[in-house]
C-alpha cells in the first residue's frame, strides 16, 4: 500500500503505527490524531479573537461605576448563549465530520477500533480546546464585570455543563450531517434564538435554557428562558449529551465510510 503523507491539520494514516494494536495506546493515538486535525490555526485564531473581544468589552464596561450584579449576569449570559455554543460547534462538528466528508475515516476502520472510541475522543478533544479557549475568557470576563462569588459560581457551572452538552450534541451532528456547521448555526440562531422563546416545550429542547437557568439560580437575576430548577438544569443537558454520543457511536457503526 502506498504511504500517505498528511498535511498539517489533516488525517495521518500512519499516526496509529506502533500504538493502535495496544488497547492502552489506541485511545491516546486517536485523541492526538483528532486534536491535530481539529485544532487548526484558522479555527483557533477565529474563536480566540471572539473570546478576546468578549474580555475586552468586559474590561471596558466593568470599570464603569454603575456596573452591578444584574448587568454582569446579563453580560455573562450573552457569552454563554453565543460564544460558547458557536465555539463548541466549530470544533465539535469538525472532529469527525471532516474525516467523514473527505473519506479519511476509512483509515480508522482498517484498525480494530470500537466506534465508541473515536466518538469519545472527538468529544474530549472539543472539551480540551473549548475549556481554555472559551471557558477561561468567560470566567475572566465575569471577574472583570463583577467578581462576586455568586456570578463566578454561576458562570463556572454554566460553562462546564454547556461545553459538555454542546460538544456532545455537535459531535453527533458532525457524524449525522454533511455541512454540520450550517446545521449547527441554524440550531443556535434559529431554534435557540427564536423558536425556543415561543413556549415552555420548545425551551426544554434548547441547551441555552438550561445554562441560563443555572446562571440565574446562582445569581438570583431573572433571565429569559431561565425557568428550570438547578438540579434539572445540570442533569438534563448532561444526559442529553450522553445520548448524543451514544447515537453518534451507533451512527458511526452503520455509516458507509468507504
C-alpha positions as CSV (number, residue, x, y, z in Angstrom):
1,X,0.0,0.0,0.0
2,X,1.3,3.4,-0.9
3,X,2.3,5.6,2.1
4,X,0.0,8.6,2.5
5,X,1.7,11.8,3.7
6,X,-0.6,14.2,5.5
7,X,-0.6,17.9,5.6
8,X,-0.9,19.8,8.9
9,X,-4.4,19.6,10.3
10,X,-5.4,16.5,8.2
11,X,-5.6,12.8,8.9
12,X,-2.4,10.9,9.1
13,X,-3.0,7.2,8.5
14,X,0.4,6.4,9.9
15,X,-0.3,8.1,13.2
16,X,-1.5,4.8,14.7
17,X,1.5,2.8,13.7
18,X,3.1,1.1,16.7
19,X,0.3,2.1,19.2
20,X,-3.1,1.1,17.8
21,X,-2.5,-2.6,18.4
22,X,-2.3,-1.9,22.2
23,X,-5.7,-1.1,23.9
24,X,-4.0,1.4,26.2
25,X,-2.4,3.2,23.3
26,X,-5.4,3.3,20.9
27,X,-7.4,5.9,22.8
28,X,-4.4,8.2,23.1
29,X,-3.5,7.8,19.5
30,X,-7.0,8.6,18.3
31,X,-7.1,11.6,20.6
32,X,-3.8,13.0,19.3
33,X,-4.9,12.4,15.8
34,X,-8.2,14.3,16.2
35,X,-6.7,17.1,18.2
36,X,-4.1,17.7,15.5
37,X,-6.9,17.6,12.8
38,X,-9.3,19.9,14.6
39,X,-7.0,22.4,16.2
40,X,-6.1,24.2,13.0
41,X,-4.6,27.7,13.2
42,X,-7.7,29.2,11.4
43,X,-10.2,27.8,13.9
44,X,-8.0,28.7,16.9
45,X,-7.5,32.2,15.8
46,X,-11.1,32.8,14.8
47,X,-12.6,31.6,18.1
48,X,-9.7,33.1,20.1
49,X,-10.4,36.5,18.6
50,X,-14.0,36.3,19.6
51,X,-13.0,35.3,23.1
52,X,-10.6,38.2,23.3
53,X,-13.3,40.6,22.1
54,X,-15.6,39.4,25.0
55,X,-12.8,40.0,27.5
56,X,-12.1,43.5,26.0
57,X,-15.7,44.6,26.3
58,X,-15.9,43.3,29.8
59,X,-12.8,45.2,30.8
60,X,-14.2,48.4,29.4
61,X,-17.7,48.0,30.8
62,X,-16.6,46.6,34.1
63,X,-14.8,49.8,35.0
64,X,-17.9,51.9,34.9
65,X,-19.4,52.9,38.3
66,X,-23.0,51.8,37.6
67,X,-22.0,48.2,37.0
68,X,-24.0,45.8,39.2
69,X,-24.5,42.0,39.5
70,X,-27.6,42.3,37.2
71,X,-25.7,43.9,34.3
72,X,-22.7,41.5,34.9
73,X,-25.1,38.5,34.8
74,X,-26.7,39.6,31.6
75,X,-23.3,40.2,30.0
76,X,-22.2,36.7,31.1
77,X,-25.4,35.3,29.7
78,X,-24.6,36.8,26.3
79,X,-21.3,34.9,26.2
80,X,-22.9,31.7,27.3
81,X,-25.6,31.9,24.6
82,X,-23.4,32.9,21.7
83,X,-19.7,32.5,22.1
84,X,-19.9,29.2,23.9
85,X,-22.2,27.2,21.6
86,X,-20.6,28.7,18.4
87,X,-17.1,27.9,19.6
88,X,-18.1,24.3,20.5
89,X,-19.8,23.9,17.1
90,X,-16.7,25.0,15.2
91,X,-14.6,22.3,16.8
92,X,-17.0,19.5,17.6
93,X,-18.7,19.4,14.2
94,X,-15.3,19.1,12.5
95,X,-13.8,16.5,14.9
96,X,-15.3,13.5,13.0
97,X,-17.3,15.4,10.3
98,X,-14.2,16.4,8.4
99,X,-12.9,12.8,8.3
100,X,-16.3,11.6,7.1
101,X,-16.6,14.3,4.4
102,X,-13.1,13.7,2.9
103,X,-13.2,9.9,3.3
104,X,-10.3,9.7,5.7
105,X,-12.4,7.9,8.3
106,X,-11.9,4.7,6.3
107,X,-8.4,4.5,7.8
108,X,-9.8,4.1,11.3
109,X,-11.9,1.2,10.0
110,X,-8.7,-0.6,9.0
111,X,-7.9,-0.8,12.7
112,X,-9.6,-2.9,15.4
113,X,-11.5,0.0,17.0
114,X,-14.8,0.3,18.7
115,X,-17.0,3.1,17.1
116,X,-17.3,4.5,20.6
117,X,-13.6,5.3,20.8
118,X,-13.4,7.9,18.0
119,X,-16.7,9.5,19.3
120,X,-15.4,9.8,22.8
121,X,-12.1,11.1,21.6
122,X,-13.8,13.7,19.4
123,X,-15.8,14.9,22.5
124,X,-12.7,15.0,24.7
125,X,-10.8,16.9,22.0
126,X,-13.6,19.5,21.8
127,X,-13.7,19.9,25.6
128,X,-9.9,20.1,25.7
129,X,-9.9,23.0,23.3
130,X,-13.0,24.9,24.4
131,X,-12.4,24.9,28.2
132,X,-9.3,27.2,27.9
133,X,-10.2,28.9,24.7
134,X,-13.8,29.8,25.7
135,X,-14.4,28.9,29.3
136,X,-11.4,30.8,30.8
137,X,-12.2,34.0,28.9
138,X,-15.8,33.9,30.1
139,X,-14.6,33.5,33.7
140,X,-12.1,36.4,33.2
141,X,-15.0,38.5,31.9
142,X,-17.1,37.7,34.9
143,X,-14.2,38.7,37.2
144,X,-13.8,42.0,35.4
145,X,-17.5,42.7,35.4
146,X,-18.4,41.9,39.0
147,X,-16.2,39.3,40.6
148,X,-18.8,38.2,43.1
149,X,-18.9,34.6,44.3
150,X,-22.4,34.2,43.0
151,X,-21.5,35.2,39.5
152,X,-18.3,33.2,39.3
153,X,-20.0,30.1,40.6
154,X,-22.9,30.5,38.1
155,X,-20.6,31.1,35.2
156,X,-18.3,28.2,36.1
157,X,-21.1,25.7,36.4
158,X,-22.8,27.0,33.2
159,X,-19.6,26.8,31.3
160,X,-18.8,23.2,32.4
161,X,-22.3,22.0,31.7
162,X,-22.6,24.0,28.4
163,X,-19.3,22.8,27.0
164,X,-20.0,19.2,27.9
165,X,-23.5,19.2,26.4
166,X,-22.9,21.3,23.3
167,X,-19.7,19.4,22.4
168,X,-21.5,16.0,22.6
169,X,-24.5,17.3,20.5
170,X,-22.3,18.8,17.8
171,X,-20.1,15.8,17.6
172,X,-23.2,13.8,16.8
173,X,-24.3,16.5,14.4
174,X,-21.0,16.2,12.6
175,X,-21.4,12.4,12.3
176,X,-25.1,12.7,11.1
177,X,-24.9,15.6,8.6
178,X,-22.6,16.9,5.9
179,X,-22.0,20.7,6.4
180,X,-22.8,20.2,10.0
181,X,-21.6,23.8,10.7
182,X,-24.6,25.2,8.9
183,X,-27.0,22.9,10.7
184,X,-25.5,23.8,14.0
185,X,-25.7,27.5,13.3
186,X,-29.3,27.0,12.4
187,X,-30.0,25.3,15.7
188,X,-28.2,28.0,17.7
189,X,-29.5,31.1,15.9
190,X,-33.0,29.9,14.8
191,X,-34.1,27.3,17.3
192,X,-32.4,28.5,20.5
193,X,-32.7,32.2,19.4
194,X,-36.3,32.3,18.3
195,X,-38.3,29.1,18.4
196,X,-37.3,28.2,22.0
197,X,-38.8,31.5,23.1
198,X,-42.3,30.5,21.8
199,X,-43.2,28.2,24.6
200,X,-42.0,26.0,27.5
201,X,-42.0,22.8,25.4
202,X,-39.6,24.3,22.9
203,X,-37.4,25.8,25.6
204,X,-36.8,22.3,27.0
205,X,-35.2,21.4,23.7
206,X,-32.7,24.3,23.9
207,X,-29.4,23.9,25.9
208,X,-29.5,27.6,26.3
209,X,-32.4,27.5,28.6
210,X,-30.5,25.2,31.0
211,X,-27.3,27.2,31.1
212,X,-29.4,30.4,31.6
213,X,-31.3,28.7,34.4
214,X,-28.0,27.7,36.1
215,X,-26.7,31.3,35.9
216,X,-30.0,32.7,37.1
217,X,-30.2,30.2,40.1
218,X,-26.7,31.2,41.3
219,X,-27.0,34.9,40.9
220,X,-30.7,35.4,41.6
221,X,-31.1,37.5,38.4
222,X,-34.1,36.8,36.2
223,X,-33.2,35.8,32.6
224,X,-35.5,34.9,29.8
225,X,-35.9,31.1,29.4
226,X,-34.3,30.6,32.8
227,X,-37.2,28.6,34.2
228,X,-35.6,25.2,35.1
229,X,-34.6,24.2,38.6
230,X,-30.9,24.0,39.3
231,X,-30.7,20.2,39.6
232,X,-32.6,19.6,36.3
233,X,-30.5,22.3,34.6
234,X,-27.4,20.4,35.3
235,X,-28.6,16.8,34.9
236,X,-30.7,17.1,31.7
237,X,-28.0,18.6,29.4
238,X,-25.5,16.0,30.6
239,X,-28.0,13.2,30.0
240,X,-28.7,14.6,26.5
241,X,-25.0,14.8,25.9
242,X,-24.6,11.1,26.8
243,X,-27.5,10.2,24.5
244,X,-26.0,12.2,21.7
245,X,-22.6,10.4,22.0
246,X,-24.4,7.1,22.1
247,X,-26.3,8.0,18.9
248,X,-23.1,9.2,17.2
249,X,-21.4,5.8,18.0
250,X,-24.4,3.9,16.6
251,X,-24.4,6.1,13.5
252,X,-20.7,5.7,13.0
253,X,-21.1,2.0,13.3
254,X,-23.6,1.9,10.5
255,X,-22.1,4.6,8.2
256,X,-20.5,3.6,5.0
257,X,-17.1,5.3,5.2
258,X,-15.6,3.7,2.1
